[in-house]
Amino acid sequence: MNSRSVPSKKGLHPRNPHRDQYDFNALTACCPDLTPFIELNPFGNPSVNFSDPKAVKMLNKALLQHFYHVEHWDIPDGYLCPPIPGRADYLHYIADLLSQNAGGHIPKGKQVRGLDIGTGANCVYPIIGHSVYGWQFVAADIDPISVKAAKFIVSANKALDGHIDCRLQANPDNILNGMIGSNDRFDFTMCNPPFHASLAEATAGSARKVRNLQANARKKGTLKSAQYQKAKGQPVLNFGGQKAELWCPGGEAAFLKRMVIQSQAFAMQCLWFTSLVSKKENLPLLRKQLQAIGAVEVKVIEMEQGQKITRLLAWTFKSKQQQKEWYADNSNMSE
């Protein structure tokens, strides 16, 4: 395969190992199952068809194996198969956030605990967070199949087993309630909330995404005419996704409003609450709600991934001094 030099991916975090274009020679060397899905584009560079769910899934498997030493990873058909580079970016920005409270050093190791809300069947955030920084995780989801799949991934990989606790959220109206026990202490929570407000909206959005991917592939010459005719009129979720992963009543705005309200009850048990916010227009209302419930500090961090910009919203109920004291007795946690 041609391994010529190609530009870095625009905007990814400086510590993100996925800044460079995919090295398919290295990926297929560690995950031969990826090989049948690789095609050469008109420039002679290897790629995969990102409108093909099987190709995306196998690429993820290879990335997790090559960069994060995950030997066994799989998800049920139809479940969300997220792009790894963007997921890694979120965790590196959380590491930067934590370092501001630890004298500029990134806290590492098992003393640092994170709560991943809506971990999905893929369990990607806890996998990367533990593999890179040694953090411990609670991985929560309202879907029993997702929790079962995540538990299997954790138990099947010795490096993850005992470091990620997968929990089922029994009440779909709850986000933080029921997942944070009286004795729990978290350095951060994280969440990629459902984007859409209904199944119809989610389906239309997924169809639009697939059409864009197919149009780009045809322009670059990587989608052959026969492939296009087969795919035409049959939109698929190239990254998959079930109801709870893609939509909820009220969409992103309603979900985040509930999260903000529930966070107040755990103000002393968590240093930072965070979430991705896809829709910029949701931020003013969220800021207003956070101010109303007494959040001491609110941050909005822009994350740029290619042409896409998303936002990381972070808030804490602790003063600057309390933030410093959080890690005062844990100097051995820093790099």
N, C-alpha and C positions, 0 to 999 in steps of 0.2 A: 504493500500500500504506500501511497505517496505521503510522506510525513513532513512535507515542506513547511516552512515557518509561516504561520498565519497570525493575524492580529489578535490581541487580547480582547476578551469580552468586555464591552463598555460598562463602566460604572460599578463593577463588583468590588466588594470590600478588599483592601490590600492584603489581608491574610487569607482570603478565599482561594483555595488551591485550584478552583475552576475558572480562574481569570483567563487562562490560556484556552484556546480551542481544544476540543477533545482529541486526545492522542489515541486513536483507534488501534494502533499497533500494541500499545501497552494495555489497553482495555481488553482486547481479544486474547492477549497472552494470559491474562488472569481469569478471563471469562470467555472461553471459546464459544459458548452458546450465543454470544452476540454476533458472531461472524456472518451467519446467513442474512442478517438484517442490514448489513452495510452495503451501500452503493457508492460509486464514484460520481461526483457531480461534474458538470462540464469543465470545471477548472482542475480536475484531476485529484480533488481532495475527497477523502471518505466522509460519508455522512449517513444518517438514517432518515427514514420517512417519519417525520414527527406527527403525521396525521394517522399513523398506524399504532394503536394501543399496545400491540405486542412488541413492536420495536422500541417504544418508549419504556415499557416495563423492563425489557432486557437491557437497555442502556442504563437504567437506574440500578439494576442488579450489578452490572459491571462497575459502575461508579462507586457503589457502596463497598464492593469487594476490593477494588484497587486502592481507593483513598482511605477507607475506614475499616478495612480488614473484617468485613462482615461476610462470613462464608455462606450463610444460609439466610436467604431473604426471598419472600414470595408474598403475594397478596391475592385474595379471591378475585375472580373475574368481576369486572365492573366497579371495583373500588378505586378510590383516588390514588393515582400514581404521580406524585408531584415532581416537578423539575428540581433536581438536587442542588444546582448552584444557588438558586434563590433561597432555598431552605437553609443552606449553610450561611448565607449572608445575614439572615436574621439572628442567628446564634452569635456570629462574630460582633454584631452591633450590640447585642446584650452583654457580651464580654467587655466591650468598651464601656458600657454603662456601669457595670459593676466595678470596673477599675477606677472610676472616679471616686468611689467610696473606699478604696483600698490603697491610697497613696500612689495611684497611677499604675499599680501592678494588677494583672488579671488574676483574680482568685481562681485557683484550680483545686481539683481533688474532690474526694468524697464528702468533705464538709459543706460543699456548695450544693444546694438542692433547687431544682426547678420543677414547676408544674406545667405540663403541656396540656392545655385544654383542647379537646378534639383531636387527639393524636392520630386517629384513623387506623386503618388496618396496616398502613405502611410504617408507622412508628419512627418516621425519619428524623424528626427534631431530637428526640432523646438519643437515637443512635449516634447522630453527628455530635451532639453536645457532650455525650460521655466519651466518645472516641477521641475528640480533639482536646477537651478540657478536663476530662475525668469527673465531670459533674454527675450527681445522682438525680434521678428523675422519678416523678409520679406522672404516668401517662394516662390521661382520662378520656373517656368517650361514652356517649349515650347508646352506641350501637353494640350489642353483644357480640356480633360477628367480628367487628373491628377489634374489640378487646381480646377476643379469642385469638385472632390472627397475630396481634401485637405480642401477646404472651408467648405464642409459639416462636416468633422470631427471637425474642429475648432468651427463651430457654434453649433454643437451638444453637446459640452462639455463646461460647464460654466467656468471651470478653464482655458480654452484656449481662449475663445471668447474675442476678443479685444486685444489679445497679439500677434497674428500671422496674418500677412497681406499676403494673397496669391495673387500673381501677375502672369499674363500670359506674357511670352516673345513672342512678335509678330514676331520677326525676328530670325529665327533659326540660322543665321550666327552670331548672337550676344550672348555674355555670360554675361558680365557686362554692356555693353552698353544697354541703355533702361531700365535697372532695378535699376540703381542708379541715382536718380533725383538730381537736383542742390542743393536741401536743405537736402538731405540725409546725414547722418553721421553714419558710421558703425564701430564698434570695431573690427569686423572680418567678413570675408566671408568664406564659406566652400563649398566643392563640392566633390562628388564621381563621377568622370567623366566616360562617356561611355568607356568601356574597349576595345571593339572589333572594327575592321575597316569595317566589312561588316556583313550582315545578315547570310551568310553562315558560317563565322567564329564564330559568336555568337551561332548559332545552334549547331555547332560541339563542342564548349566549353561546352554548357549546357548538351549535350548528354554525354560527357566525365564525367562531374560532377555527373550526375545521375548514370552512370555505377559504378563510384567509391563508391557512397553512397550505392548502392545495393550490391556491393562486400563486403563492410565493414559490412553491415547488415547481409549478409549470413554467413560471418565468425563468427559473434557474435551470430548467431542463431536467430536474430530478424526479419528476412524476410523469411517467409515460402515459400516452393517450389511453391505452387499455386500462391502466390503473385508474385514471380519472373517470372514465365511463363507468367503471365498476363502483366507484365511490360516489359518483354524482347522484344527488337526491337521497343519499343514505348517510346523513351526518352521524358521526359517532363521537363519544366522549374520548378523545385521544388520551387524556389524562385520567379518564374514568371519573367516578364519584357517585356516591349514594345520596339520598335525600339530606341526611344530617350534614354531609360534607359540603353540599352545594347550596342549599337554601333552607330558610326557616321563615315563619310568619314575620313580616316586617323587615326581612333582610338584614343586612349588615348593621344598619342604624339601630334597629330594635334590639338586636343581639348585644351590641356594645353598650347600649343604655342599661340593660340588665346587668352586664358585667360590672359597669361602673358602680351601680347602686349596691351590688353585692360585695364589692371590694371593701366598702367602708367597715363591714363587720370583721374584716381580717386585717385591719390597719396595722396592728402590732405584731402580726405573725408573718408578714411579708414585707421585704424591703422595696421591691419594685413590682408593680403590675404593668404588663405590657400587652399590646395586641397590634397586629397589622391592621391598617385602615386603607382599603382600596379606593374608596370614594372620598376625595378631598372635601366635598361639600358637607360631609358628616362631622368634620373636625370642630367647627364653631360651637355646635350644640354640645358635643362631648366636653369641650373645654368649660362651657358654662355649667354643665352638670358636675364636673369635677370640682370646680370652684365652690359650688353650692354645698357639696358634701365634705369640704374641708381638706382637699388634697393640697399638700404644702408645695409640691413641685411637680410641674407637668412639662414633658419634653416631647417634641415631634421631630423625628429623625427621618429624613428622606433617604430612601434606598433606590438607587438607579440600577436597573438590570436591562441592558440593551435599550430598547425604545420605551420600556415600561418604567414608570415611577410609582412606587408605593410608599406608604408612610408607616413608621413604627411609632405608635403612641405609647408613652411611658408615664406613669405617675406614682407618687409615693406620698404617704402621710407622715413621713419622718422629716425632721429638720436636718440641715446640713450636719450639725453636731451628732445627731442620732444616727445619721447615715455613716459617719466615721466610726462611731462607737460600735456599730454592727459588726465590723471586722477587727476591732481593736485587739481582741484576744485571740485572733486567728492569723497571726503574722506568718505562720508556716503554710498558709493556703496559697500564697502568691508565688508567681513564677520568678 
